[in-house]
């Protein structure tokens, strides 16, 4: 029989790939809105050229993201039928309908924005339409994140009755929109996702700048790097702030996950912060400890002095302890990324020409790949840290999973599909970006050949 681990791996692989497209789409939608606003203030031809190119890139990401989202929806039903049966009987199903509504908003707004933008005579019409597109993209991410927050801290039904009788009662379709962890998780996921999206775009612009030879492309790629850099600098700061709140949320509502990521074998107080290492026979080994830091942060941010330990919970409820390492990579990587964008900020403040420094441009590209790794480590920490539960303290992954061997062949086909999809998406980004601009198109439309083949 098929193991539930295959279901875990396939869905993690699919959503990890999907997130790359989602984060790029969110950043593209926001940069389109920024450019539309800039054009209303100052009608610069290069701004329009950049807008034209990025709009076409967004259409590509929208199409790929839509197809990928359908794959995820099918996988949820097929890989975890127990989960979807439970969700459809509780208030959490409302979140899925809300996500579909946000997708409708994005789709309708995008069609009007692309094909009917010249119909409206109001100066800010295009800017308004771009805001609606961005709102649809972001709200889709918001509602999916709310689903994840509900999985971490479920509500909208009588939990005690369900655990004792397996009957779902007292269903509230609105409660899942506001669980005890929703705000903190939303704040952290949105800030980190927007940050990663802009870092990806910054890497893309840096690559195009290095390869560019004409002045127009250099102008718009410089502008793209600057916009992406400033947005990345703002959102990495917000990600740090919201990350601290998210850890406190774990401490309050998912103490066993907190104990695992902090590597605390026993409950107590005055704990230090453990970097790397593991737990062997109830003892921490191979770690570097900063004395008292963990206890200080918990007391400073939440007024909590007694911290949980793994020994308070059955070992069957422990998540895999490598989530401690993934958490360290996430936090350490975030600090490195913050340092890079602090250097960017210094360059911009003192008006230094960073574009002459090829090392910085190549680092910009490397940072794009590194940010994806750090971001994925954050999701590994969250999702693996909830194991063995798919719905925390309510339903395990083993209870929700599909054990049919019929899933193996489609699963490997999906894995192969994404191995080609992601590289080709960015390949088409590059092709679209290098294509002729709107200015070139309008110029060519005026060059009508006569019957003798002249002009």
C-alpha positions in Angstrom: 0.0 0.0 0.0 1.0 3.6 -0.6 2.5 5.4 2.4 1.1 8.7 3.6 4.7 10.0 3.3 4.2 10.0 -0.5 1.1 12.2 -0.2 3.1 14.5 2.1 6.1 14.7 -0.3 4.0 15.2 -3.5 1.9 18.0 -2.0 4.9 19.7 -0.5 6.7 19.5 -3.8 3.8 20.9 -5.7 3.0 23.7 -3.3 6.7 24.5 -3.0 6.8 24.9 -6.8 3.5 26.8 -6.9 4.7 29.3 -4.3 7.5 30.5 -6.7 4.9 31.6 -9.2 2.6 33.0 -6.6 5.2 35.2 -5.0 6.4 36.5 -8.4 2.7 37.2 -9.5 2.0 39.2 -6.3 5.2 41.3 -6.8 4.4 41.8 -10.5 0.8 43.0 -9.7 2.2 45.5 -7.2 4.9 46.8 -9.5 2.3 47.3 -12.2 0.2 49.4 -9.9 3.4 51.4 -8.9 4.2 52.0 -12.6 0.6 53.1 -13.4 0.8 55.6 -10.6 4.2 56.9 -11.8 2.8 57.3 -15.3 -0.1 59.4 -13.9 2.4 61.7 -12.2 5.0 61.8 -15.0 4.4 60.6 -18.5 7.8 59.1 -19.3 7.9 56.9 -22.4 10.3 54.4 -20.7 7.8 53.9 -17.9 5.2 52.9 -20.5 7.6 50.6 -22.1 8.4 48.9 -18.8 4.7 48.7 -18.0 3.9 47.1 -21.4 6.6 44.4 -20.9 5.7 43.6 -17.2 2.0 43.4 -18.0 2.8 40.7 -20.6 4.9 38.9 -18.0 2.1 39.1 -15.5 -0.3 37.5 -18.0 2.2 34.6 -18.4 2.4 34.2 -14.6 -1.4 34.4 -14.3 -1.9 31.6 -16.8 0.8 29.4 -15.2 -0.4 30.1 -11.7 -4.0 29.3 -12.6 -3.0 25.9 -14.1 -0.8 25.2 -11.0 -3.6 26.2 -8.7 -5.9 23.7 -10.3 -3.3 20.9 -9.8 -3.2 21.8 -6.1 -7.0 21.8 -5.8 -7.1 18.3 -7.4 -4.3 17.1 -5.1 -6.1 18.2 -2.0 -9.1 16.2 -3.0 -7.2 13.1 -4.2 -4.3 13.0 -1.7 -6.2 14.0 1.4 -9.9 13.0 1.0 -10.4 12.7 4.8 -9.3 16.3 5.2 -11.6 17.6 2.5 -14.5 15.6 3.8 -13.9 17.2 7.2 -13.5 20.7 5.8 -16.7 20.5 3.8 -18.6 19.7 6.9 -17.2 22.6 9.0 -17.1 26.4 8.7 -13.7 26.2 7.0 -15.3 25.5 3.6 -16.2 29.2 3.6 -12.5 30.1 3.3 -12.3 28.1 0.0 -15.3 29.8 -1.4 -13.8 33.2 -0.4 -10.6 32.3 -2.2 -12.5 31.4 -5.4 -14.3 34.8 -5.1 -10.9 36.6 -4.9 -9.8 34.6 -8.0 -12.9 35.8 -9.9 -12.0 39.4 -8.9 -8.5 39.0 -10.2 -9.6 37.4 -13.5 -12.4 40.0 -14.3 -10.2 42.9 -13.3 -7.3 41.6 -15.4 -9.5 41.2 -18.5 -10.7 44.7 -18.2 -7.3 46.1 -17.4 -5.6 44.4 -20.4 -8.3 44.7 -23.1 -10.5 47.7 -22.1 -8.1 50.1 -20.4 -8.5 52.7 -23.2 -12.3 52.8 -22.8 -12.1 54.8 -19.6 -11.1 58.5 -19.9 -10.5 59.1 -16.2 -6.8 59.8 -15.6 -6.5 57.3 -12.8 -8.6 54.5 -14.4 -5.7 52.3 -15.3 -4.2 52.8 -11.9 -7.5 51.8 -10.3 -7.8 48.7 -12.4 -4.2 47.7 -11.6 -5.1 48.1 -7.9 -8.1 45.7 -8.4 -5.9 43.2 -10.1 -3.3 43.4 -7.2 -6.1 43.2 -4.7 -7.5 40.0 -6.3 -4.0 38.4 -6.3 -3.3 39.3 -2.7 -6.7 38.3 -1.4 -6.3 34.9 -3.0 -3.1 34.5 -0.9 -4.9 35.9 2.2 -7.7 33.3 2.1 -5.4 30.4 1.5 -3.2 31.6 4.4 -6.4 31.7 6.5 -7.0 28.1 5.6 -3.5 27.3 6.9 -4.1 29.3 10.1 -7.3 27.4 10.6 -5.3 24.1 10.2 -2.9 25.3 12.9 -5.7 26.5 15.3 -9.0 25.0 14.2 -12.3 26.5 15.2 -15.8 26.9 13.7 -17.1 23.6 15.2 -17.3 22.0 18.7 -13.9 20.5 19.0 -14.5 18.7 22.3 -17.6 17.0 21.0 -15.9 15.9 17.8 -12.9 14.4 19.7 -15.2 12.4 21.9 -17.9 11.4 19.4 -16.5 12.1 16.0 -19.6 14.2 15.3 -19.3 17.7 13.9 -21.6 20.1 15.7 -22.1 23.8 16.3 -20.8 24.8 12.9 -19.9 28.5 12.5 -19.0 29.4 8.9 -17.5 32.8 9.9 -15.3 31.7 12.8 -12.5 30.3 10.6 -11.9 33.8 9.2 -10.6 34.8 12.6 -8.8 32.1 14.6 -6.4 32.9 17.4 -3.4 32.6 15.1 -4.9 34.2 11.9 -3.6 37.7 12.3 -0.1 36.8 13.2 0.2 34.2 10.4 -1.3 36.5 7.8 1.0 39.3 8.7 4.1 37.2 8.5 3.1 35.2 5.4 2.1 38.3 3.4 5.2 40.3 4.3 7.6 37.4 3.5 5.8 36.4 0.3 5.8 40.0 -1.0 9.4 40.3 0.0 10.4 37.1 -1.9 8.4 38.2 -4.9 10.3 41.4 -5.2 13.6 39.8 -4.6 12.9 37.4 -7.5 12.0 40.3 -9.7 15.1 42.1 -8.6 17.2 39.1 -9.6 15.4 39.0 -12.9 16.1 42.7 -13.6 19.7 42.3 -12.6 20.2 39.5 -15.0 18.5 41.5 -17.8 20.6 44.5 -16.9 23.9 42.5 -17.2 22.8 41.2 -20.6 21.4 44.4 -21.9 23.1 46.5 -24.6 20.6 49.2 -25.5 20.0 52.3 -23.4 16.2 51.8 -23.1 16.6 48.3 -21.6 19.3 49.5 -19.2 17.0 52.4 -18.1 14.0 50.2 -17.4 16.0 47.4 -15.7 17.7 50.0 -13.5 14.3 51.3 -12.5 13.1 47.7 -11.9 16.1 47.0 -9.6 15.5 50.2 -7.7 11.7 49.6 -7.2 12.3 45.9 -6.3 15.2 46.9 -3.9 13.2 49.5 -2.0 10.2 47.2 -1.7 12.4 44.4 -0.6 14.1 46.6 2.0 10.7 47.6 3.5 9.2 44.1 3.5 12.3 42.4 5.0 12.0 44.8 8.0 8.3 44.0 8.3 9.0 40.3 8.0 11.4 40.4 10.9 8.8 42.2 13.1 5.9 39.9 12.2 8.2 36.8 12.5 8.7 37.6 16.2 4.9 37.8 16.7 4.4 34.5 14.8 6.9 32.7 17.2 4.9 34.0 20.2 1.7 32.7 18.6 3.3 29.3 18.4 4.4 29.5 22.0 0.8 30.2 23.1 -1.2 27.9 20.8 1.2 25.2 19.5 3.6 24.6 22.3 4.9 21.3 21.1 5.8 22.9 17.7 7.5 25.7 19.6 9.5 23.3 21.8 10.6 21.5 18.6 11.8 24.5 16.7 13.5 25.9 19.8 15.0 22.5 20.7 13.7 22.5 24.3 13.7 18.9 25.7 12.1 19.9 29.0 9.9 22.7 30.3 11.4 25.4 32.3 12.7 29.0 32.4 15.8 30.9 31.6 16.5 29.1 28.4 19.1 30.2 25.9 18.7 30.2 22.2 20.1 27.0 20.6 21.7 27.3 17.2 21.8 24.0 15.2 22.2 20.8 17.2 19.7 18.0 18.0 18.3 16.1 21.0 19.8 12.7 21.9 18.5 10.8 24.9 16.7 13.9 26.2 19.8 16.1 26.0 20.8 18.8 23.5 24.0 17.9 21.6 26.0 19.7 18.9 24.4 23.1 19.4 25.7 26.6 20.0 23.8 28.3 22.8 23.3 32.0 23.4 22.6 32.1 27.2 19.2 33.5 28.3 18.2 34.9 24.8 15.1 32.6 24.3 13.8 33.4 27.7 14.4 37.1 27.3 12.5 37.3 24.0 9.6 35.3 25.3 9.3 37.5 28.4 9.9 40.8 26.5 7.4 40.0 23.7 4.7 38.1 25.5 5.4 38.3 29.2 5.9 34.5 29.3 8.5 33.1 31.7 7.9 29.4 31.7 8.6 27.7 28.4 7.3 24.4 27.1 9.4 21.3 26.6 9.0 18.2 24.4 9.0 15.8 27.4 5.5 17.1 28.4 4.0 15.5 25.2 3.9 12.0 23.9 6.7 11.3 21.5 4.2 10.3 18.9 3.0 14.0 18.9 6.5 15.4 18.3 7.2 16.8 14.8 10.5 15.7 13.1 13.2 17.6 15.0 14.9 18.8 11.8 12.4 21.7 12.0 14.9 23.2 14.4 17.5 23.3 11.7 15.0 24.6 9.1 14.0 27.3 11.6 17.7 28.3 12.1 18.2 28.5 8.4 15.1 30.7 8.0 16.1 33.1 10.8 19.8 33.2 9.8 19.0 33.5 6.2 16.6 36.4 6.9 19.4 38.2 8.7 21.7 37.8 5.8 19.1 39.1 3.4 18.4 42.0 5.7 22.1 42.9 5.6 22.1 42.8 1.8 19.2 45.2 1.5 20.6 47.4 4.2 23.7 47.8 1.9 21.3 48.5 -1.0 19.6 51.2 1.2 23.0 52.8 2.0 23.9 52.9 -1.7 20.5 54.5 -2.5 20.7 57.1 0.3 24.1 58.3 -0.6 23.3 58.1 -4.3 26.1 55.7 -5.2 25.9 54.1 -8.6 25.6 50.4 -7.7 25.1 49.5 -11.3 28.8 49.9 -12.1 29.6 47.3 -9.6 29.2 44.0 -11.3 29.7 42.1 -8.0 26.6 43.7 -6.6 24.6 42.8 -9.7 25.7 39.2 -9.6 24.9 39.2 -5.8 21.4 40.5 -6.6 20.9 37.4 -8.8 22.3 35.0 -6.1 20.1 36.7 -3.5 17.0 35.8 -5.5 17.8 32.1 -5.3 18.9 32.3 -1.7 15.7 34.1 -0.7 13.6 31.3 -2.2 15.5 28.7 -0.1 15.0 30.8 3.1 11.3 31.3 2.3 10.8 27.5 1.7 12.5 26.8 5.0 9.9 28.9 6.6 7.1 26.8 5.1 9.0 23.6 6.0 9.1 24.8 9.6 5.4 25.6 9.7 4.1 22.6 7.9 6.4 19.9 9.1 6.3 21.5 12.6 2.6 20.7 12.7 3.2 17.0 12.0 1.8 14.5 12.7 -1.4 16.6 12.4 -3.0 17.9 9.2 -5.5 19.8 11.5 -3.7 20.5 14.7 -4.9 18.2 17.6 -7.9 17.1 15.5 -6.9 15.0 12.5 -3.6 13.4 11.6 -2.1 13.2 8.1 -2.5 9.4 8.3 -6.2 9.8 9.0 -6.6 12.2 6.1 -4.4 10.6 3.5 -5.3 8.4 0.4 -3.4 5.1 0.4 -4.3 4.1 -3.2 -1.4 2.9 -5.4 -3.3 4.6 -8.3 -1.7 7.9 -7.2 1.9 6.9 -7.8 2.0 7.3 -11.6 0.1 10.6 -11.7 2.3 11.8 -8.8 5.5 11.2 -10.7 4.0 12.8 -13.8 3.2 15.9 -11.8 6.8 16.0 -10.4 8.2 15.9 -13.9 5.7 18.5 -15.1 6.9 21.0 -12.5 10.6 20.3 -13.3 9.9 21.8 -16.7 7.2 24.3 -15.8 9.2 26.6 -13.5 12.3 27.0 -15.7 10.1 27.5 -18.8 8.0 30.1 -17.0 11.1 32.3 -16.3 12.3 31.5 -19.8 9.1 33.0 -21.2 9.4 35.9 -18.8 12.8 36.6 -20.4 11.4 36.2 -23.9 8.5 38.5 -23.2 10.7 41.1 -21.6 13.0 41.2 -24.6 10.1 41.5 -27.0 9.3 44.7 -28.8 7.8 47.5 -26.7 4.5 49.3 -27.1 6.5 52.2 -28.6 8.0 49.9 -31.2 4.6 48.5 -32.0 2.9 51.9 -32.5 5.8 53.0 -34.7 5.6 49.9 -36.9 1.8 50.3 -37.3 2.4 53.6 -39.1 4.8 52.0 -41.6 2.3 50.7 -44.1 3.8 49.3 -47.4 2.4 50.5 -50.7 1.4 48.2 -53.6 4.9 48.3 -55.1 6.3 47.0 -51.8 7.8 50.4 -50.8 6.8 52.5 -47.8 
